[in-house]
Amino acid sequence: MKVTLRVNGQTVEAEGVWPGASLLTMLRDDLELPGSKNACEQGECGSCSVLMDGELVCACLVQAGQAEGRDIRTVEGLSGEGDGDVGDVQQAFLDAGGVQCGFCTPGFIMAVDHLLSHEPAPSDETTREALSGNLCRCTGYEKILDAVRLAAERRADGSAVATTGGAQR
Amino acid sequence: MDFLQPTSLSEALAMKAERPDATPIQGGTDLMVDINFDRARPSATIDLNRVPELMDIEHVGSDVWVGAGVPYLRIMRELQSDAPGLCMAARTVGSPQIRARGTLGGNLGTASPAGDTLPLLVAIGATAEVASSERGRREIPVRNFIIRPRHSALESDELIVRVRVPKARGPQQFGKVGQRNAMVISIASFGLAFDLDQRAVGTGIGSAGPVILDAPEANAHVAEVFSTEGLWDSAAPLPDGVAKRFGELVGQAASPIDDVRGTARYRRHALSVLAARSLKWAWNEHRETTKGTRA
């Protein structure tokens, strides 16, 4: 089947999609956007988190056709134009040491960006709740919490890295 | 696999009548897992996300009708005062990502005795309205909706349209026991609702039987003690031993098994504790509220 949707602000078409495929598979295999990671395929780990019409969802649990006409934002949409450019949340993860193996990171980046767009100065409790659908097996989460605080501080004082999609709002 | 995408309820019902083998999908939080893991290969899915009739929240008299396709996130945002217990239960579902997609229709349709919202829906006497193109609409009490695990009272040509949620007529509580705070299938869960108008108590027990159970003897015990002691009018503190006895009766009403998530003995004990605590919390909340209005 053919699915037409908006991804990171651009209208795109995926052809020959198996109707049982997930949005995640379509993004990775058909639309060549491998940033969203495929780990548990059952909504437990959050590595495939994307925004669909502004809500944070697990792309592995959205049937491809359900995304027809929807507005999707993936981690690729939070990076800058150039190779190696990163968004402000990504930069905060790098600076705080919130990345180790990196596999869970795209999902966390999406969840944190979503959180900060609604709660510019979240309490640790709010952050923990907001990230409760994202698993990290390396960092022990402390550095991730540091990264969230850092990103929030930088956005508040205007020092967020400005070359990126993540800082454009 | 065919992908069907109706844009109205009548179209959806016609599709379901023509393709009784097709599986409806809302948030996909259960069905997509089965498809991803090759456990399910439906001949067709019917995506109900574009059926506007399923997305309504409608207030009619003493009820709120919640569309089968309303995600938990919206329930939590919009029904805090009319259905506080349902909001508590919705908040324990999965994770933020799951709550953005999962729906009451899906919770019912999956027909799992571990469905997080079902004990509370049973406690408040909610009903599911279902429809077929041929026979029109009918209501099924949530208490009778699950027949056995993963099998519901839904006929093959029917779809779940909405859930009739009676507006809260007293304090409500929901609790569940799992291995951590997020992303757990409950080991045992419990919903409680006071009906101060009818001077009655409602209960619902999850993950401790093949279906969602209630605890009529426990309900009757509390109502009787409250009447004898005049608590319905006085809002006095709970008499000694009521919560404990309530917990025991709830534990006895359960019909749990040993499985990978917990033993039957643990589940019964957990339910007794959950029920006793819920009763205390709900009654204390009511006493606080009453104090507030008198002051």
HADDOCK unambig.tbl for C-alpha pairs under 7 A between the chains (distance, minus, plus):
assign (segid A and resid 19 and name CA) (segid B and resid 1 and name CA) 6.11 0.50 0.50
assign (segid A and resid 19 and name CA) (segid B and resid 2 and name CA) 6.44 0.50 0.50
assign (segid A and resid 19 and name CA) (segid B and resid 3 and name CA) 5.91 0.50 0.50
assign (segid A and resid 20 and name CA) (segid B and resid 1 and name CA) 6.64 0.50 0.50
assign (segid A and resid 20 and name CA) (segid B and resid 35 and name CA) 6.89 0.50 0.50
assign (segid A and resid 41 and name CA) (segid B and resid 33 and name CA) 6.58 0.50 0.50
assign (segid A and resid 41 and name CA) (segid B and resid 36 and name CA) 6.39 0.50 0.50
assign (segid A and resid 42 and name CA) (segid B and resid 33 and name CA) 4.92 0.50 0.50
assign (segid A and resid 44 and name CA) (segid B and resid 183 and name CA) 6.42 0.50 0.50
assign (segid A and resid 55 and name CA) (segid B and resid 100 and name CA) 6.59 0.50 0.50
assign (segid A and resid 56 and name CA) (segid B and resid 97 and name CA) 5.44 0.50 0.50
assign (segid A and resid 56 and name CA) (segid B and resid 100 and name CA) 6.90 0.50 0.50
assign (segid A and resid 57 and name CA) (segid B and resid 97 and name CA) 4.39 0.50 0.50
assign (segid A and resid 57 and name CA) (segid B and resid 98 and name CA) 6.80 0.50 0.50
assign (segid A and resid 57 and name CA) (segid B and resid 100 and name CA) 6.48 0.50 0.50
assign (segid A and resid 58 and name CA) (segid B and resid 97 and name CA) 5.90 0.50 0.50
assign (segid A and resid 61 and name CA) (segid B and resid 28 and name CA) 5.36 0.50 0.50
assign (segid A and resid 61 and name CA) (segid B and resid 29 and name CA) 5.58 0.50 0.50
assign (segid A and resid 61 and name CA) (segid B and resid 32 and name CA) 5.22 0.50 0.50
assign (segid A and resid 61 and name CA) (segid B and resid 33 and name CA) 6.84 0.50 0.50
assign (segid A and resid 62 and name CA) (segid B and resid 28 and name CA) 6.01 0.50 0.50
assign (segid A and resid 63 and name CA) (segid B and resid 32 and name CA) 6.98 0.50 0.50
assign (segid A and resid 66 and name CA) (segid B and resid 47 and name CA) 6.80 0.50 0.50
assign (segid A and resid 130 and name CA) (segid B and resid 96 and name CA) 6.48 0.50 0.50
assign (segid A and resid 132 and name CA) (segid B and resid 95 and name CA) 5.97 0.50 0.50
assign (segid A and resid 132 and name CA) (segid B and resid 182 and name CA) 5.95 0.50 0.50
assign (segid A and resid 133 and name CA) (segid B and resid 95 and name CA) 4.64 0.50 0.50
assign (segid A and resid 133 and name CA) (segid B and resid 96 and name CA) 6.28 0.50 0.50
assign (segid A and resid 133 and name CA) (segid B and resid 97 and name CA) 6.52 0.50 0.50
assign (segid A and resid 133 and name CA) (segid B and resid 182 and name CA) 6.98 0.50 0.50
assign (segid A and resid 133 and name CA) (segid B and resid 183 and name CA) 6.98 0.50 0.50
